[in-house]
Amino acid sequence: MTKNIFSTEDLLWLIRQRERNTQLWTYLREPRLIWESLLVLADYIGADVANLTLIENATEGTSTVLRNQKYKSGDKILLCREHAYNAVVRQAEVVVEVNPGVDILYFDLPYPVRCTDDIVSAYAKVLTENHDIKITVLDHISSHTTVLFPIKDIIQLCRSHDVITVVDGAHAAGQIPLTVDEYGADYYVGNLCKWLMVPQHVGFLWVHPSRQAETRPLNVSHSIFNPHFRNRFYPPLTLDRISHILVKDALEFQEELGGLELLVARNSQLLDRACAMLSEAWGTPLLEVAEECRSPLMACVGLPPDLAKAYPETHLNTLHGEFHMRGVAFRVTMYLEKYYCRLSCNVWNDWSDFEKVRDVVLQLVEESRENPLTGRPSPAYFYPGPISEVAAI
């Protein structure tokens, strides 16, 4: 679960300022405030602000990049099968659907991941054996396996094979120091609501200067032909960009808490202890990843096999719902046909949170043995019950 540092009163105050005089806000105040956030963010992620724009989230960024490319028949989009984010897979499938002759090329990493060389070697092999790869989306930190990829080495490999690189850094900002300008990628996208305690609806898109002329937002509006790529993203003017304004405040708050290094040290130690405790309590292993390839603030612990029996893959949404109804929030992920509990640890977490996860999982295991729920369908996105039930969740 992600949280933000701003109260409802803070957000309502900003909304009232906007609604009191929308023209003044839209044309004068909002651009200045967003620019201040961009300057602070650029410094935080090691980027020239000229290469940077704020967007809705990382998914918008990867979709924008994939849809902006000019494809020809025979081109391939390279994705790492077990680690690519599902939304990115769907985006690539849409590109294939509207571009005849284009296809997705999947490849696998060895398991267990024993060192960064294993990852680089897997990329080197697929790039050497396939000369029709046009573009690849590679994770900085994989969302559902929590693997930290050696992106600088992979990008260097891709450039030597004339492959366009898009780094999906949805979980990177706030977990690891970034030096985006130095990576050598064509594009880098990230989220700011995941780890930096900014409200929802804000991420960033970094574009190499050589790619900026061809980069346009998916939503075509008045400024689509603006000379600078960032200005193409800011109309329509009716979008709610309160979160974009608050990036500066959130980054300053992180410094007030002690800064990235101190927070990562505290949270990673707590996460390591929690993983060991849960592994012992559930009798399951951690996803085996070498320390140098491991996300500092995310980890995967195997879930008891009885849950997989009671909740097959088609019922994962139901399983997530059961956990949420019991007051715990973590992601259930699948890797090599096994269920894992993907844990995250941020500054608001303490030991009792992980004890509750342990107990709720054990409780659900016991209930599933007595009353398997395999016949219950996954719930629809829109909650079918009365609004009073939604409010109680």
C-alpha positions as CSV (number, residue, x, y, z in Angstrom):
1,M,0.0,0.0,0.0
2,T,1.3,3.5,-0.9
3,K,0.6,6.5,1.3
4,N,1.1,10.2,0.8
5,I,2.2,12.9,3.3
6,F,-0.6,15.3,2.5
7,S,-3.8,15.6,4.5
8,T,-7.2,15.9,2.9
9,E,-7.3,19.5,4.1
10,D,-4.0,20.2,2.2
11,L,-5.4,18.9,-1.0
12,L,-8.8,20.6,-0.6
13,W,-7.0,23.9,0.0
14,L,-5.2,23.6,-3.3
15,I,-8.4,22.6,-5.1
16,R,-10.2,25.6,-3.6
17,Q,-7.4,27.9,-4.8
18,R,-7.7,26.4,-8.3
19,E,-11.5,26.6,-8.4
20,R,-11.7,30.2,-7.0
21,N,-10.1,31.5,-10.2
22,T,-9.4,28.8,-12.8
23,Q,-7.9,31.2,-15.4
24,L,-5.4,32.6,-13.0
25,W,-4.5,29.2,-11.7
26,T,-4.2,27.5,-15.1
27,Y,-2.2,30.1,-16.9
28,L,-0.1,31.6,-14.2
29,R,0.1,29.8,-10.9
30,E,0.0,26.1,-11.9
31,P,2.8,26.4,-14.5
32,R,5.1,28.1,-12.0
33,L,4.4,25.6,-9.3
34,I,4.9,22.6,-11.6
35,W,8.2,24.1,-12.9
36,E,9.5,24.3,-9.3
37,S,8.6,20.6,-8.9
38,L,10.4,19.7,-12.1
39,L,13.6,21.5,-11.1
40,V,13.7,19.7,-7.7
41,L,12.9,16.3,-9.4
42,A,15.5,16.8,-12.0
43,D,18.2,17.2,-9.3
44,Y,16.8,14.2,-7.4
45,I,17.0,11.8,-10.3
46,G,20.2,13.2,-11.9
47,A,18.6,14.6,-15.0
48,D,18.7,17.8,-17.1
49,V,15.3,19.4,-16.6
50,A,15.2,20.0,-20.4
51,N,14.8,16.2,-20.9
52,L,12.0,15.8,-18.4
53,T,8.3,16.1,-18.1
54,L,5.7,15.0,-15.5
55,I,3.0,12.6,-16.6
56,E,0.2,10.5,-15.0
57,N,2.3,7.4,-14.2
58,A,4.9,5.1,-15.6
59,T,2.3,3.1,-17.5
60,E,1.4,6.3,-19.5
61,G,5.1,6.7,-20.2
62,T,5.8,3.3,-21.6
63,S,2.6,3.4,-23.6
64,T,3.5,6.8,-25.1
65,V,7.0,5.6,-26.1
66,L,5.8,2.3,-27.6
67,R,3.0,4.0,-29.6
68,N,5.3,6.8,-30.8
69,Q,7.7,4.5,-32.7
70,K,7.5,3.9,-36.5
71,Y,7.5,0.2,-37.1
72,K,8.1,-1.9,-40.2
73,S,7.2,-5.5,-40.9
74,G,9.7,-7.8,-39.2
75,D,10.4,-5.6,-36.2
76,K,10.4,-7.2,-32.8
77,I,9.7,-5.8,-29.3
78,L,11.9,-7.5,-26.8
79,L,10.4,-8.3,-23.4
80,C,11.7,-10.4,-20.5
81,R,8.9,-13.0,-20.1
82,E,8.7,-13.6,-16.3
83,H,9.7,-10.0,-15.2
84,A,7.9,-7.6,-17.6
85,Y,5.1,-5.6,-16.1
86,N,1.7,-6.9,-17.4
87,A,0.5,-3.5,-18.5
88,V,3.7,-3.2,-20.7
89,V,3.0,-6.6,-22.2
90,R,-0.6,-5.5,-23.1
91,Q,0.8,-2.3,-24.6
92,A,3.2,-4.3,-26.8
93,E,0.3,-6.5,-27.8
94,V,-1.7,-3.5,-29.0
95,V,1.3,-2.3,-31.0
96,V,1.5,-5.7,-32.7
97,E,-2.2,-5.6,-33.3
98,V,-2.1,-2.3,-35.3
99,N,1.3,-2.9,-37.0
100,P,1.2,-5.9,-39.3
101,G,4.3,-8.0,-39.3
102,V,5.5,-6.7,-35.9
103,D,5.9,-9.2,-33.1
104,I,6.9,-9.6,-29.5
105,L,10.1,-11.5,-28.7
106,Y,10.1,-13.0,-25.2
107,F,13.2,-14.4,-23.5
108,D,13.9,-15.8,-20.1
109,L,16.4,-15.1,-17.3
110,P,18.1,-18.0,-15.6
111,Y,16.7,-19.0,-12.2
112,P,17.9,-18.5,-9.6
113,V,19.4,-15.1,-10.4
114,R,22.9,-15.6,-9.0
115,C,24.6,-12.4,-10.2
116,T,24.2,-9.4,-12.5
117,D,26.4,-11.2,-15.1
118,D,23.6,-13.8,-15.4
119,I,21.2,-11.0,-16.5
120,V,23.6,-9.3,-18.8
121,S,24.5,-12.6,-20.4
122,A,20.9,-13.4,-21.1
123,Y,20.4,-10.1,-22.8
124,A,23.6,-10.5,-24.8
125,K,22.5,-13.9,-26.1
126,V,19.1,-12.8,-27.3
127,L,20.5,-9.6,-28.9
128,T,23.2,-11.5,-30.7
129,E,20.8,-14.2,-32.0
130,N,18.1,-11.8,-33.2
131,H,18.9,-8.9,-35.5
132,D,15.4,-7.6,-36.0
133,I,14.8,-6.2,-32.5
134,K,13.7,-2.6,-32.7
135,I,12.9,-1.7,-29.1
136,T,13.0,-3.2,-25.6
137,V,11.3,-2.2,-22.4
138,L,13.5,-3.3,-19.5
139,D,12.7,-3.0,-15.8
140,H,14.9,-1.1,-13.4
141,I,13.3,-2.9,-10.5
142,S,10.8,-5.6,-11.6
143,S,7.4,-5.0,-10.1
144,H,6.4,-8.6,-9.3
145,T,9.8,-10.3,-8.9
146,T,11.6,-7.4,-7.2
147,V,14.8,-8.0,-9.2
148,L,17.1,-5.0,-9.6
149,F,18.4,-5.0,-13.2
150,P,21.9,-3.8,-14.1
151,I,20.4,-1.3,-16.6
152,K,23.5,0.6,-17.5
153,D,25.2,-2.6,-18.8
154,I,22.1,-3.7,-20.6
155,I,21.6,-0.3,-22.2
156,Q,25.2,-0.3,-23.5
157,L,24.6,-3.8,-25.0
158,C,21.3,-2.6,-26.7
159,R,23.0,0.5,-28.1
160,S,25.7,-1.7,-29.7
161,H,22.9,-3.6,-31.5
162,D,20.9,-0.4,-32.4
163,V,18.0,-1.3,-30.2
164,I,15.9,1.5,-28.7
165,T,15.9,1.2,-24.8
166,V,12.9,2.2,-22.6
167,V,13.6,1.8,-18.9
168,D,10.5,1.1,-16.7
169,G,11.6,2.7,-13.4
170,A,8.2,2.6,-11.8
171,H,9.6,1.3,-8.5
172,A,13.1,2.9,-8.7
173,A,12.7,6.5,-7.5
174,G,12.7,6.5,-3.7
175,Q,14.4,3.1,-3.5
176,I,17.7,3.7,-5.1
177,P,19.8,6.8,-6.1
178,L,19.2,7.7,-9.8
179,T,21.5,9.2,-12.4
180,V,19.2,9.1,-15.3
181,D,21.2,11.3,-17.7
182,E,24.2,8.9,-17.3
183,Y,22.4,5.6,-18.1
184,G,22.5,6.2,-21.9
185,A,18.9,5.1,-22.4
186,D,16.6,6.5,-25.0
187,Y,13.7,6.8,-22.6
188,Y,13.2,6.4,-18.8
189,V,9.8,6.4,-17.1
190,G,9.1,6.4,-13.4
191,N,6.4,6.8,-10.7
192,L,6.5,9.3,-7.8
193,C,3.5,8.0,-5.9
194,K,5.1,4.6,-5.2
195,W,7.9,5.4,-2.8
196,L,8.1,9.2,-2.5
197,M,4.7,9.7,-0.7
198,V,3.3,12.0,-3.4
199,P,-0.5,11.6,-4.0
200,Q,-1.6,9.4,-7.0
201,H,-1.5,10.5,-10.6
202,V,2.1,11.6,-11.0
203,G,5.1,10.0,-12.7
204,F,7.8,11.3,-15.0
205,L,9.1,10.7,-18.6
206,W,12.7,11.4,-19.4
207,V,13.5,11.6,-23.1
208,H,17.0,11.6,-24.7
209,P,17.5,14.8,-26.7
210,S,17.8,12.8,-29.9
211,R,14.3,11.3,-29.4
212,Q,12.4,14.5,-28.3
213,A,11.3,15.6,-31.7
214,E,9.4,12.4,-32.3
215,T,7.9,12.2,-28.8
216,R,4.2,13.2,-28.5
217,P,1.5,12.5,-25.9
218,L,-1.2,10.0,-26.7
219,N,-3.8,12.6,-26.0
220,V,-3.7,15.1,-28.9
221,S,-4.4,18.7,-28.0
222,H,-3.6,22.3,-28.9
223,S,0.1,22.1,-28.3
224,I,0.9,18.8,-30.1
225,F,3.3,20.6,-32.5
226,N,5.1,22.6,-29.8
227,P,8.8,22.7,-30.4
228,H,9.7,21.4,-26.9
229,F,8.3,17.9,-26.2
230,R,7.4,18.8,-22.6
231,N,5.0,21.5,-23.7
232,R,3.1,19.0,-25.8
233,F,2.1,17.1,-22.6
234,Y,0.5,19.9,-20.7
235,P,-2.8,20.7,-22.4
236,P,-5.6,19.8,-22.0
237,L,-5.8,22.4,-19.3
238,T,-8.7,20.8,-17.4
239,L,-6.7,17.8,-16.0
240,D,-6.1,17.7,-12.3
241,R,-2.4,18.3,-11.7
242,I,-2.4,19.0,-8.0
243,S,-0.1,16.0,-7.5
244,H,2.4,17.5,-10.0
245,I,2.7,20.6,-7.8
246,L,3.3,18.5,-4.6
247,V,6.4,16.7,-5.9
248,K,8.7,19.4,-4.6
249,D,7.1,19.2,-1.1
250,A,7.4,15.4,-1.0
251,L,11.1,15.4,-2.0
252,E,11.8,18.1,0.6
253,F,10.0,16.0,3.2
254,Q,12.1,13.0,2.4
255,E,15.2,15.1,3.3
256,E,13.6,16.2,6.5
257,L,13.2,12.5,7.5
258,G,16.9,12.0,7.0
259,G,17.2,11.5,3.2
260,L,17.2,8.5,1.0
261,E,20.2,6.7,2.4
262,L,19.1,6.7,6.0
263,L,15.5,5.7,5.1
264,V,16.6,2.8,2.9
265,A,18.9,1.5,5.6
266,R,16.1,1.5,8.2
267,N,13.5,0.0,5.9
268,S,15.7,-2.6,4.3
269,Q,16.8,-4.0,7.7
270,L,13.1,-4.2,8.8
271,L,12.2,-5.9,5.6
272,D,15.0,-8.5,5.9
273,R,13.8,-9.4,9.4
274,A,10.2,-9.6,8.3
275,C,11.0,-11.9,5.3
276,A,12.9,-14.3,7.6
277,M,10.0,-14.4,10.1
278,L,7.4,-15.0,7.4
279,S,9.4,-17.7,5.7
280,E,9.8,-19.6,8.9
281,A,6.1,-19.1,9.9
282,W,4.8,-20.2,6.5
283,G,7.4,-22.9,5.8
284,T,8.2,-21.4,2.4
285,P,11.3,-20.0,0.7
286,L,12.1,-16.5,-0.5
287,L,12.4,-15.9,-4.2
288,E,16.1,-16.7,-4.7
289,V,17.8,-13.6,-6.0
290,A,21.5,-12.6,-5.4
291,E,21.9,-9.7,-3.1
292,E,23.4,-7.5,-5.8
293,C,20.3,-8.0,-7.9
294,R,17.8,-7.5,-5.1
295,S,15.5,-4.5,-4.6
296,P,16.3,-2.8,-1.3
297,L,12.7,-2.3,-0.2
298,M,10.8,-5.1,-1.9
299,A,11.0,-8.8,-1.6
300,C,9.0,-12.0,-2.4
301,V,8.2,-14.7,0.1
302,G,6.5,-17.9,-1.0
303,L,2.9,-18.3,0.0
304,P,1.7,-21.6,1.5
305,P,0.7,-24.0,-1.4
306,D,-2.8,-24.5,0.1
307,L,-3.6,-20.9,-1.1
308,A,-2.7,-21.8,-4.7
309,K,-5.0,-24.8,-4.5
310,A,-7.9,-22.8,-3.1
311,Y,-7.3,-19.8,-5.4
312,P,-6.1,-20.8,-8.9
313,E,-4.6,-18.1,-11.1
314,T,-8.1,-17.1,-12.5
315,H,-9.1,-16.2,-8.9
316,L,-6.1,-14.0,-7.9
317,N,-8.3,-10.9,-7.6
318,T,-10.5,-12.8,-5.2
319,L,-7.5,-13.7,-3.1
320,H,-6.4,-10.1,-3.1
321,G,-9.9,-9.1,-2.0
322,E,-9.7,-11.5,0.9
323,F,-6.5,-10.0,2.2
324,H,-7.8,-6.4,1.8
325,M,-11.0,-7.2,3.7
326,R,-8.8,-8.5,6.5
327,G,-6.8,-5.3,6.7
328,V,-3.5,-6.2,5.0
329,A,-2.2,-5.0,1.7
330,F,0.5,-6.8,-0.3
331,R,0.7,-8.1,-3.8
332,V,0.3,-11.7,-4.7
333,T,2.6,-12.5,-7.6
334,M,3.3,-15.6,-9.6
335,Y,6.8,-16.7,-10.7
336,L,7.4,-20.1,-12.3
337,E,3.9,-21.1,-11.4
338,K,4.3,-20.5,-7.7
339,Y,2.5,-17.9,-5.5
340,Y,4.6,-15.3,-3.7
341,C,3.8,-12.5,-1.3
342,R,5.5,-9.4,-2.6
343,L,6.3,-7.3,0.4
344,S,7.2,-3.6,0.5
345,C,8.6,-1.7,3.4
346,N,8.4,2.1,3.7
347,V,8.8,4.6,6.5
348,W,5.3,4.2,7.9
349,N,5.7,0.4,8.4
350,D,6.7,-1.3,11.7
351,W,7.1,-4.8,12.9
352,S,3.4,-5.2,13.8
353,D,2.4,-4.8,10.1
354,F,4.3,-7.9,9.2
355,E,3.0,-9.8,12.1
356,K,-0.5,-9.1,10.9
357,V,0.5,-10.3,7.4
358,R,1.8,-13.5,8.9
359,D,-1.4,-14.1,11.0
360,V,-3.9,-13.2,8.2
361,V,-2.2,-15.6,5.7
362,L,-2.2,-18.4,8.2
363,Q,-5.8,-17.7,9.0
364,L,-6.8,-17.8,5.4
365,V,-4.9,-21.0,4.8
366,E,-6.9,-22.6,7.6
367,E,-10.2,-21.3,6.2
368,S,-9.3,-22.5,2.7
369,R,-8.7,-26.0,3.9
370,E,-12.1,-26.1,5.5
371,N,-14.0,-24.3,2.8
372,P,-12.2,-24.1,-0.6
373,L,-13.3,-21.0,-2.5
374,T,-12.3,-22.2,-6.0
375,G,-15.8,-21.8,-7.3
376,R,-16.1,-18.1,-6.4
377,P,-15.5,-15.8,-9.4
378,S,-13.1,-12.9,-9.4
379,P,-14.9,-9.7,-8.6
380,A,-15.5,-7.0,-11.2
381,Y,-13.5,-3.8,-11.1
382,F,-16.6,-1.8,-10.1
383,Y,-17.8,-3.0,-6.7
384,P,-21.3,-4.4,-7.1
385,G,-22.5,-3.8,-3.5
386,P,-24.1,-0.7,-2.0
387,I,-22.0,2.3,-1.3
388,S,-22.1,1.7,2.5
389,E,-20.2,-1.5,2.0
390,V,-17.6,0.2,-0.1
391,A,-17.1,2.8,2.6
392,A,-16.5,0.1,5.1
393,I,-13.7,-1.6,3.3
